[in-house]
Amino acid sequence: MFKFYKKSLALLFIFSLSFCVFAEDLVCKTKNGSLYISYTASARQGEIFSIKLIAKKEPRANALCKISDAKASIVRVGYTKSPASGDCYALKDKPDTYLCLLPIDSMLKPGDFNLKVSGNFDGVDFSKEYPVSVLEKDFLSETIELNASNTAIKTNTSEKRMAQIDKLNKILFSVNKDAQYAAGTFKPPVTSTRRTAFFGDRRVYAYSNGKSSTSAHYGHDYGVPTGTVVSACADGKVVMAEDRISTGWSVVIEHMPGLYSLYYHMSKLDVAEGQTVKQGERLGLSGATGLATGPHLHWEVRLLGVAIDPDYFLTNNLY
């Protein structure tokens, strides 16, 4: 259903995983150790750039090598504004490794970028740039006819709905460096493989009053009947579990700093805010609450507030 494109890159130490291309390099070296970087050199719209800084201590060194103030960003060649930037954070289970995940918006124009990484290693400042590419991905287009009830939800500008949107956005743009729950790959939230809509679909909503609006679809819709068990795609902490005007009964799980999964239109919730969950743990039952044209589960993933194709995490480890 999608057409995929892949560009070959002639970089040293390149290896391939899924549709992403990764590269490694020596960033800097001191008397106590060396700092290496492993990063995504090529990825598609709606995926991520993964950056890992790895400190390796010299065997005879007395002092530990410390990474501090590490940051990463991507900038399109010929431009100065960055469409994605973030801080690197130490992994709890790998304290010598710092991770930064940068989102690639599905609307970001493909092209050549520079990955900029800076910080301090063992008392020495470093700043490096690496060429990276955003590759094109084809997305479907569809028109969704809304009845009067769904039109009313979609066009609702009430104080209550705006407050719900603000609350969700505040969560999705929050980055807690201590929130490290997941590792490895995600698992689908339902056992069914039937999908009725896909990530990145370019949608036209046709209202019952003859007007319309356009937007991209931020997740995958599973065409499952009401009452289907919905499970957590990975370990995490429930940061939202409530009924919303647009998305009905909804669950949001925090997996890593700035990384969240979302589950919409459910008929029943079996978890509460503040609860930690394991991969595969039951969250509730699917339904057709909120703005829905029929029973289904909407599954979404956000990174630093940006919607990312959930399928990426089914085949790629978080780190």
VORO-769466 format. One record per residue (C-alpha): x, y, z; residue number from 0. Coordinates in nm, 4 decimals, padded with zeros to 6 digits. Layout:
<recs>
{xx->X yy->Y zz->Z resi->NUM}
...
</recs>
This chain:
<recs>
{xx->00.0000 yy->00.0000 zz->00.0000 resi->0}
{xx->00.2990 yy->00.2254 zz->00.0544 resi->1}
{xx->00.5862 yy->00.2801 zz->-00.1852 resi->2}
{xx->00.9217 yy->00.2870 zz->-00.0144 resi->3}
{xx->01.2406 yy->00.4514 zz->-00.1323 resi->4}
{xx->01.5911 yy->00.3815 zz->-00.0104 resi->5}
{xx->01.9068 yy->00.5769 zz->-00.0888 resi->6}
{xx->02.2486 yy->00.4136 zz->-00.0595 resi->7}
{xx->02.5133 yy->00.6069 zz->00.1319 resi->8}
{xx->02.8891 yy->00.5539 zz->00.1138 resi->9}
{xx->02.9789 yy->00.6086 zz->00.4798 resi->10}
{xx->03.2370 yy->00.4342 zz->00.6950 resi->11}
{xx->03.1042 yy->00.1726 zz->00.9393 resi->12}
{xx->02.7551 yy->00.1724 zz->00.7916 resi->13}
{xx->02.5101 yy->-00.1004 zz->00.8722 resi->14}
{xx->02.1431 yy->-00.1307 zz->00.7853 resi->15}
{xx->01.8416 yy->-00.2015 zz->01.0079 resi->16}
{xx->01.4910 yy->-00.2042 zz->00.8621 resi->17}
{xx->01.4653 yy->00.0956 zz->00.6293 resi->18}
{xx->01.7071 yy->00.3062 zz->00.8337 resi->19}
{xx->02.0783 yy->00.3402 zz->00.7700 resi->20}
{xx->02.3129 yy->00.3859 zz->01.0659 resi->21}
{xx->02.6713 yy->00.5104 zz->01.0932 resi->22}
{xx->02.9431 yy->00.5336 zz->01.3591 resi->23}
{xx->03.2351 yy->00.7696 zz->01.4217 resi->24}
{xx->03.4959 yy->00.8672 zz->01.6794 resi->25}
{xx->03.3900 yy->01.2064 zz->01.8184 resi->26}
{xx->03.6878 yy->01.2880 zz->02.0393 resi->27}
{xx->03.9631 yy->01.1291 zz->02.2463 resi->28}
{xx->04.1229 yy->01.2242 zz->02.5790 resi->29}
{xx->04.3853 yy->01.0632 zz->02.7996 resi->30}
{xx->04.1082 yy->00.8922 zz->02.9956 resi->31}
{xx->03.8962 yy->00.7597 zz->02.7123 resi->32}
{xx->03.7209 yy->00.7975 zz->02.3795 resi->33}
{xx->03.3751 yy->00.9176 zz->02.2792 resi->34}
{xx->03.1970 yy->00.7452 zz->01.9921 resi->35}
{xx->02.8722 yy->00.8286 zz->01.8166 resi->36}
{xx->02.6237 yy->00.5926 zz->01.6547 resi->37}
{xx->02.3508 yy->00.7687 zz->01.4591 resi->38}
{xx->02.0833 yy->00.7312 zz->01.1954 resi->39}
{xx->02.2291 yy->00.8468 zz->00.8653 resi->40}
{xx->01.9154 yy->00.7976 zz->00.6591 resi->41}
{xx->01.5485 yy->00.7594 zz->00.7524 resi->42}
{xx->01.2065 yy->00.8195 zz->00.6024 resi->43}
{xx->00.9368 yy->01.0759 zz->00.6739 resi->44}
{xx->00.7526 yy->00.9816 zz->00.9917 resi->45}
{xx->01.0502 yy->00.7959 zz->01.1423 resi->46}
{xx->01.3277 yy->00.9100 zz->01.3781 resi->47}
{xx->01.6938 yy->00.9982 zz->01.3969 resi->48}
{xx->01.8515 yy->00.7995 zz->01.6795 resi->49}
{xx->02.1758 yy->00.9357 zz->01.8251 resi->50}
{xx->02.3863 yy->00.7473 zz->02.0795 resi->51}
{xx->02.7011 yy->00.8867 zz->02.2415 resi->52}
{xx->02.9124 yy->00.6079 zz->02.3896 resi->53}
{xx->03.1991 yy->00.6717 zz->02.6329 resi->54}
{xx->03.4782 yy->00.4154 zz->02.6432 resi->55}
{xx->03.7260 yy->00.4451 zz->02.9305 resi->56}
{xx->04.0938 yy->00.3666 zz->02.8808 resi->57}
{xx->04.1886 yy->00.0510 zz->03.0772 resi->58}
{xx->04.4568 yy->00.2301 zz->03.2807 resi->59}
{xx->04.2657 yy->00.5532 zz->03.3379 resi->60}
{xx->04.1918 yy->00.6401 zz->03.6996 resi->61}
{xx->03.9058 yy->00.8813 zz->03.6329 resi->62}
{xx->03.5660 yy->00.8081 zz->03.4840 resi->63}
{xx->03.4831 yy->00.9718 zz->03.1523 resi->64}
{xx->03.1835 yy->01.2008 zz->03.1875 resi->65}
{xx->02.9501 yy->01.3272 zz->02.9147 resi->66}
{xx->02.7697 yy->01.6525 zz->02.9894 resi->67}
{xx->02.5550 yy->01.9163 zz->02.8169 resi->68}
{xx->02.5163 yy->01.6934 zz->02.5106 resi->69}
{xx->02.2652 yy->01.8105 zz->02.2506 resi->70}
{xx->02.1657 yy->01.7081 zz->01.8987 resi->71}
{xx->01.9723 yy->01.8710 zz->01.6152 resi->72}
{xx->01.9147 yy->01.8376 zz->01.2427 resi->73}
{xx->01.9350 yy->02.1345 zz->01.0058 resi->74}
{xx->01.8525 yy->02.1288 zz->00.6362 resi->75}
{xx->02.1558 yy->02.1982 zz->00.4173 resi->76}
{xx->02.1576 yy->02.5692 zz->00.3313 resi->77}
{xx->01.9298 yy->02.6652 zz->00.6214 resi->78}
{xx->01.9774 yy->02.7564 zz->00.9869 resi->79}
{xx->01.6444 yy->02.6664 zz->01.1507 resi->80}
{xx->01.6212 yy->02.3191 zz->01.3005 resi->81}
{xx->01.2995 yy->02.1146 zz->01.2580 resi->82}
{xx->01.4062 yy->01.8803 zz->01.5389 resi->83}
{xx->01.6398 yy->01.9177 zz->01.8366 resi->84}
{xx->01.6817 yy->01.7685 zz->02.1808 resi->85}
{xx->01.9072 yy->01.6961 zz->02.4766 resi->86}
{xx->02.0946 yy->01.3691 zz->02.5165 resi->87}
{xx->02.0341 yy->01.1783 zz->02.8398 resi->88}
{xx->02.2182 yy->00.8971 zz->03.0166 resi->89}
{xx->02.0561 yy->00.5553 zz->02.9933 resi->90}
{xx->01.9844 yy->00.4067 zz->03.3344 resi->91}
{xx->02.0913 yy->00.0577 zz->03.2293 resi->92}
{xx->02.3888 yy->00.1849 zz->03.0269 resi->93}
{xx->02.5338 yy->00.4858 zz->03.2149 resi->94}
{xx->02.8205 yy->00.5185 zz->02.9671 resi->95}
{xx->02.5698 yy->00.5750 zz->02.6845 resi->96}
{xx->02.3715 yy->00.8926 zz->02.6165 resi->97}
{xx->02.0662 yy->00.8795 zz->02.3901 resi->98}
{xx->01.8782 yy->01.1389 zz->02.1874 resi->99}
{xx->01.5775 yy->01.0548 zz->01.9684 resi->100}
{xx->01.4740 yy->01.3187 zz->01.7144 resi->101}
{xx->01.1392 yy->01.3013 zz->01.5309 resi->102}
{xx->01.0973 yy->01.3356 zz->01.1545 resi->103}
{xx->00.7581 yy->01.4914 zz->01.0879 resi->104}
{xx->00.5628 yy->01.3146 zz->00.8134 resi->105}
{xx->00.5142 yy->01.6568 zz->00.6532 resi->106}
{xx->00.8872 yy->01.7401 zz->00.6535 resi->107}
{xx->01.0136 yy->01.7808 zz->00.2979 resi->108}
{xx->01.2694 yy->01.5104 zz->00.2095 resi->109}
{xx->01.6263 yy->01.6180 zz->00.1454 resi->110}
{xx->01.9780 yy->01.6494 zz->00.2818 resi->111}
{xx->02.0395 yy->01.7642 zz->00.6370 resi->112}
{xx->02.3280 yy->01.8024 zz->00.8801 resi->113}
{xx->02.3151 yy->01.6303 zz->01.2160 resi->114}
{xx->02.4767 yy->01.8616 zz->01.4706 resi->115}
{xx->02.6016 yy->01.7154 zz->01.7987 resi->116}
{xx->02.7750 yy->01.9084 zz->02.0759 resi->117}
{xx->02.8638 yy->01.8771 zz->02.4416 resi->118}
{xx->03.1520 yy->01.8084 zz->02.6777 resi->119}
{xx->03.3447 yy->01.4848 zz->02.7184 resi->120}
{xx->03.5952 yy->01.4365 zz->02.9982 resi->121}
{xx->03.6360 yy->01.8149 zz->03.0290 resi->122}
{xx->03.6783 yy->01.8722 zz->02.6551 resi->123}
{xx->03.4126 yy->02.0533 zz->02.4520 resi->124}
{xx->03.3131 yy->01.8907 zz->02.1244 resi->125}
{xx->03.1006 yy->01.9929 zz->01.8266 resi->126}
{xx->03.0550 yy->01.7722 zz->01.5216 resi->127}
{xx->02.8397 yy->01.7660 zz->01.2082 resi->128}
{xx->02.7379 yy->01.4646 zz->01.0013 resi->129}
{xx->02.5453 yy->01.4469 zz->00.6729 resi->130}
{xx->02.2076 yy->01.2750 zz->00.7050 resi->131}
{xx->01.9111 yy->01.2316 zz->00.4732 resi->132}
{xx->01.5336 yy->01.2319 zz->00.5056 resi->133}
{xx->01.3837 yy->01.0003 zz->00.2448 resi->134}
{xx->01.0436 yy->01.0282 zz->00.0823 resi->135}
{xx->00.7579 yy->00.8005 zz->00.1787 resi->136}
{xx->00.4257 yy->00.7722 zz->-00.0032 resi->137}
{xx->00.1089 yy->00.8274 zz->00.1984 resi->138}
{xx->-00.2511 yy->00.7497 zz->00.1127 resi->139}
{xx->-00.5194 yy->01.0125 zz->00.0554 resi->140}
{xx->-00.8789 yy->00.9676 zz->00.1662 resi->141}
{xx->-01.2030 yy->01.1558 zz->00.2189 resi->142}
{xx->-01.4031 yy->01.0834 zz->00.5328 resi->143}
{xx->-01.7716 yy->01.1703 zz->00.5336 resi->144}
{xx->-01.8835 yy->01.2931 zz->00.8757 resi->145}
{xx->-02.2432 yy->01.2845 zz->00.9924 resi->146}
{xx->-02.3931 yy->01.5679 zz->01.1948 resi->147}
{xx->-02.2773 yy->01.4188 zz->01.5256 resi->148}
{xx->-01.9146 yy->01.3746 zz->01.4179 resi->149}
{xx->-01.9152 yy->01.7133 zz->01.2435 resi->150}
{xx->-02.0188 yy->01.8699 zz->01.5738 resi->151}
{xx->-01.7258 yy->01.7012 zz->01.7496 resi->152}
{xx->-01.4709 yy->01.7941 zz->01.4829 resi->153}
{xx->-01.5764 yy->02.1606 zz->01.4809 resi->154}
{xx->-01.6270 yy->02.1893 zz->01.8574 resi->155}
{xx->-01.4430 yy->02.4955 zz->01.9905 resi->156}
{xx->-01.5867 yy->02.4809 zz->02.3416 resi->157}
{xx->-01.3758 yy->02.5733 zz->02.6414 resi->158}
{xx->-01.3920 yy->02.2125 zz->02.7618 resi->159}
{xx->-01.2541 yy->02.0657 zz->02.4367 resi->160}
{xx->-00.9813 yy->02.3312 zz->02.4095 resi->161}
{xx->-00.8769 yy->02.2564 zz->02.7683 resi->162}
{xx->-00.8578 yy->01.8849 zz->02.6857 resi->163}
{xx->-00.6398 yy->01.9566 zz->02.3830 resi->164}
{xx->-00.4100 yy->02.1816 zz->02.5881 resi->165}
{xx->-00.3793 yy->01.9179 zz->02.8604 resi->166}
{xx->-00.2821 yy->01.6479 zz->02.6116 resi->167}
{xx->-00.0318 yy->01.8701 zz->02.4311 resi->168}
{xx->00.1321 yy->01.9629 zz->02.7609 resi->169}
{xx->00.1872 yy->01.5927 zz->02.8282 resi->170}
{xx->00.3115 yy->01.5081 zz->02.4788 resi->171}
{xx->00.5664 yy->01.7908 zz->02.4774 resi->172}
{xx->00.6972 yy->01.7002 zz->02.8251 resi->173}
{xx->01.0415 yy->01.5404 zz->02.8543 resi->174}
{xx->01.1314 yy->01.3687 zz->03.1811 resi->175}
{xx->01.4853 yy->01.2284 zz->03.1542 resi->176}
{xx->01.4159 yy->00.9882 zz->03.4414 resi->177}
{xx->01.1177 yy->00.8347 zz->03.2595 resi->178}
{xx->01.2963 yy->00.5305 zz->03.1173 resi->179}
{xx->01.0673 yy->00.2311 zz->03.1166 resi->180}
{xx->01.0960 yy->00.0611 zz->02.7774 resi->181}
{xx->01.3685 yy->-00.1016 zz->02.5699 resi->182}
{xx->01.3744 yy->-00.3203 zz->02.2643 resi->183}
{xx->01.0862 yy->-00.3175 zz->02.0168 resi->184}
{xx->00.7154 yy->-00.2445 zz->02.0537 resi->185}
{xx->00.4329 yy->-00.4950 zz->02.0046 resi->186}
{xx->00.0987 yy->-00.4195 zz->01.8340 resi->187}
{xx->-00.1786 yy->-00.3216 zz->02.0793 resi->188}
{xx->-00.4250 yy->-00.5785 zz->01.9390 resi->189}
{xx->-00.3847 yy->-00.9250 zz->01.7897 resi->190}
{xx->-00.5786 yy->-00.8365 zz->01.4740 resi->191}
{xx->-00.3805 yy->-00.7239 zz->01.1696 resi->192}
{xx->-00.6796 yy->-00.5629 zz->00.9961 resi->193}
{xx->-00.6240 yy->-00.1914 zz->00.9509 resi->194}
{xx->-00.8785 yy->00.0560 zz->00.8198 resi->195}
{xx->-00.6520 yy->00.3629 zz->00.8153 resi->196}
{xx->-00.2791 yy->00.4224 zz->00.8232 resi->197}
{xx->-00.0224 yy->00.6588 zz->00.9666 resi->198}
{xx->00.0281 yy->00.9723 zz->00.7591 resi->199}
{xx->-00.2903 yy->00.9387 zz->00.5537 resi->200}
{xx->-00.3729 yy->01.2760 zz->00.3997 resi->201}
{xx->-00.7339 yy->01.3246 zz->00.5032 resi->202}
{xx->-01.0183 yy->01.5446 zz->00.3896 resi->203}
{xx->-01.3011 yy->01.5594 zz->00.6428 resi->204}
{xx->-01.6288 yy->01.6300 zz->00.4621 resi->205}
{xx->-01.8690 yy->01.7898 zz->00.7089 resi->206}
{xx->-02.2445 yy->01.7412 zz->00.7063 resi->207}
{xx->-02.2874 yy->02.1169 zz->00.6437 resi->208}
{xx->-02.0985 yy->02.1001 zz->00.3138 resi->209}
{xx->-01.7705 yy->02.2401 zz->00.4471 resi->210}
{xx->-01.4454 yy->02.0473 zz->00.4911 resi->211}
{xx->-01.1012 yy->02.0469 zz->00.6516 resi->212}
{xx->-00.7737 yy->01.8669 zz->00.5849 resi->213}
{xx->-00.5152 yy->01.7050 zz->00.8100 resi->214}
{xx->-00.2768 yy->01.4120 zz->00.8358 resi->215}
{xx->-00.3714 yy->01.0975 zz->01.0254 resi->216}
{xx->-00.1393 yy->01.0587 zz->01.3225 resi->217}
{xx->-00.1641 yy->00.6835 zz->01.3783 resi->218}
{xx->-00.2958 yy->00.3469 zz->01.2624 resi->219}
{xx->-00.6601 yy->00.2440 zz->01.2936 resi->220}
{xx->-00.7296 yy->-00.1218 zz->01.3662 resi->221}
{xx->-01.0721 yy->-00.2320 zz->01.2434 resi->222}
{xx->-01.1648 yy->-00.4423 zz->01.5443 resi->223}
{xx->-01.5106 yy->-00.4896 zz->01.6997 resi->224}
{xx->-01.6092 yy->-00.3182 zz->02.0221 resi->225}
{xx->-01.4820 yy->-00.5168 zz->02.3189 resi->226}
{xx->-01.1482 yy->-00.6215 zz->02.1692 resi->227}
{xx->-00.8706 yy->-00.6367 zz->02.4299 resi->228}
{xx->-00.6196 yy->-00.3510 zz->02.3956 resi->229}
{xx->-00.2688 yy->-00.4053 zz->02.5355 resi->230}
{xx->00.0300 yy->-00.1829 zz->02.6105 resi->231}
{xx->00.2770 yy->-00.1785 zz->02.3213 resi->232}
{xx->00.5713 yy->-00.1518 zz->02.5637 resi->233}
{xx->00.6584 yy->-00.0994 zz->02.9292 resi->234}
{xx->00.5663 yy->00.2429 zz->03.0590 resi->235}
{xx->00.3690 yy->00.4668 zz->03.2898 resi->236}
{xx->00.0080 yy->00.5698 zz->03.2314 resi->237}
{xx->00.0034 yy->00.9500 zz->03.2219 resi->238}
{xx->-00.3553 yy->00.9880 zz->03.0998 resi->239}
{xx->-00.6624 yy->00.7658 zz->03.1284 resi->240}
{xx->-00.9858 yy->00.9557 zz->03.0740 resi->241}
{xx->-01.2820 yy->01.0326 zz->02.8507 resi->242}
{xx->-01.2224 yy->01.3069 zz->02.5921 resi->243}
{xx->-01.4610 yy->01.4769 zz->02.3514 resi->244}
{xx->-01.2594 yy->01.4017 zz->02.0361 resi->245}
{xx->-01.1005 yy->01.0673 zz->02.1178 resi->246}
{xx->-01.3450 yy->00.9151 zz->02.3648 resi->247}
{xx->-01.2025 yy->00.6900 zz->02.6337 resi->248}
{xx->-00.8279 yy->00.7337 zz->02.5894 resi->249}
{xx->-00.5006 yy->00.6088 zz->02.7375 resi->250}
{xx->-00.1569 yy->00.7698 zz->02.7052 resi->251}
{xx->00.1576 yy->00.5843 zz->02.8151 resi->252}
{xx->00.5020 yy->00.7363 zz->02.8708 resi->253}
{xx->00.7776 yy->00.4961 zz->02.7578 resi->254}
{xx->01.0971 yy->00.7032 zz->02.7377 resi->255}
{xx->01.1777 yy->01.0741 zz->02.7789 resi->256}
{xx->00.9418 yy->01.2504 zz->02.5364 resi->257}
{xx->00.8127 yy->00.9215 zz->02.3873 resi->258}
{xx->00.4451 yy->00.8318 zz->02.4295 resi->259}
{xx->00.1914 yy->00.5855 zz->02.2900 resi->260}
{xx->-00.1780 yy->00.6726 zz->02.2636 resi->261}
{xx->-00.4910 yy->00.4559 zz->02.2444 resi->262}
{xx->-00.8206 yy->00.6164 zz->02.1389 resi->263}
{xx->-01.1953 yy->00.5449 zz->02.1095 resi->264}
{xx->-01.1988 yy->00.2716 zz->02.3735 resi->265}
{xx->-01.5179 yy->00.1466 zz->02.5396 resi->266}
{xx->-01.3632 yy->00.0549 zz->02.8751 resi->267}
{xx->-01.0438 yy->00.1405 zz->03.0638 resi->268}
{xx->-00.8700 yy->-00.1021 zz->03.2995 resi->269}
{xx->-00.5817 yy->00.1264 zz->03.3991 resi->270}
{xx->-00.5526 yy->00.4548 zz->03.5870 resi->271}
{xx->-00.3234 yy->00.7556 zz->03.5667 resi->272}
{xx->00.0046 yy->00.6985 zz->03.7510 resi->273}
{xx->-00.0023 yy->00.3219 zz->03.7039 resi->274}
{xx->00.3011 yy->00.1445 zz->03.5555 resi->275}
{xx->00.2335 yy->-00.1221 zz->03.2938 resi->276}
{xx->00.4294 yy->-00.3971 zz->03.1232 resi->277}
{xx->00.4384 yy->-00.4735 zz->02.7533 resi->278}
{xx->00.1281 yy->-00.6733 zz->02.6638 resi->279}
{xx->-00.0607 yy->-00.5743 zz->02.9797 resi->280}
{xx->-00.4321 yy->-00.5115 zz->02.9288 resi->281}
{xx->-00.5311 yy->-00.1447 zz->02.9096 resi->282}
{xx->-00.9007 yy->-00.1917 zz->02.8382 resi->283}
{xx->-01.1388 yy->-00.2653 zz->02.5520 resi->284}
{xx->-01.1737 yy->-00.1081 zz->02.2090 resi->285}
{xx->-01.4862 yy->00.0803 zz->02.1106 resi->286}
{xx->-01.6270 yy->00.3652 zz->01.9053 resi->287}
{xx->-01.6301 yy->00.6546 zz->02.1518 resi->288}
{xx->-01.5522 yy->01.0130 zz->02.0552 resi->289}
{xx->-01.5190 yy->01.1041 zz->01.6872 resi->290}
{xx->-01.5531 yy->00.7630 zz->01.5231 resi->291}
{xx->-01.7343 yy->00.6399 zz->01.2132 resi->292}
{xx->-01.7341 yy->00.2849 zz->01.3506 resi->293}
{xx->-01.5695 yy->00.0538 zz->01.6061 resi->294}
{xx->-01.1906 yy->00.0615 zz->01.5897 resi->295}
{xx->-00.8733 yy->00.1273 zz->01.7872 resi->296}
{xx->-00.6598 yy->00.4269 zz->01.6991 resi->297}
{xx->-00.2965 yy->00.3620 zz->01.7967 resi->298}
{xx->-00.0532 yy->00.6519 zz->01.7885 resi->299}
{xx->00.3065 yy->00.7267 zz->01.8926 resi->300}
{xx->00.4453 yy->01.0731 zz->01.9688 resi->301}
{xx->00.8077 yy->01.1800 zz->02.0108 resi->302}
{xx->00.8698 yy->01.5327 zz->02.1431 resi->303}
{xx->00.5112 yy->01.6092 zz->02.0427 resi->304}
{xx->00.5558 yy->01.4906 zz->01.6826 resi->305}
{xx->00.3545 yy->01.1953 zz->01.5490 resi->306}
{xx->00.5793 yy->00.9052 zz->01.4433 resi->307}
{xx->00.4808 yy->00.5931 zz->01.2478 resi->308}
{xx->00.4168 yy->00.3297 zz->01.5182 resi->309}
{xx->00.5359 yy->00.0596 zz->01.2784 resi->310}
{xx->00.8891 yy->00.1981 zz->01.3069 resi->311}
{xx->00.9062 yy->00.0796 zz->01.6676 resi->312}
{xx->00.7796 yy->-00.2689 zz->01.5805 resi->313}
{xx->01.1050 yy->-00.3476 zz->01.3977 resi->314}
{xx->01.3594 yy->-00.1060 zz->01.5496 resi->315}
{xx->01.4950 yy->-00.1186 zz->01.9037 resi->316}
{xx->01.4596 yy->00.1975 zz->02.1099 resi->317}
{xx->01.8363 yy->00.1801 zz->02.1691 resi->318}
</recs>
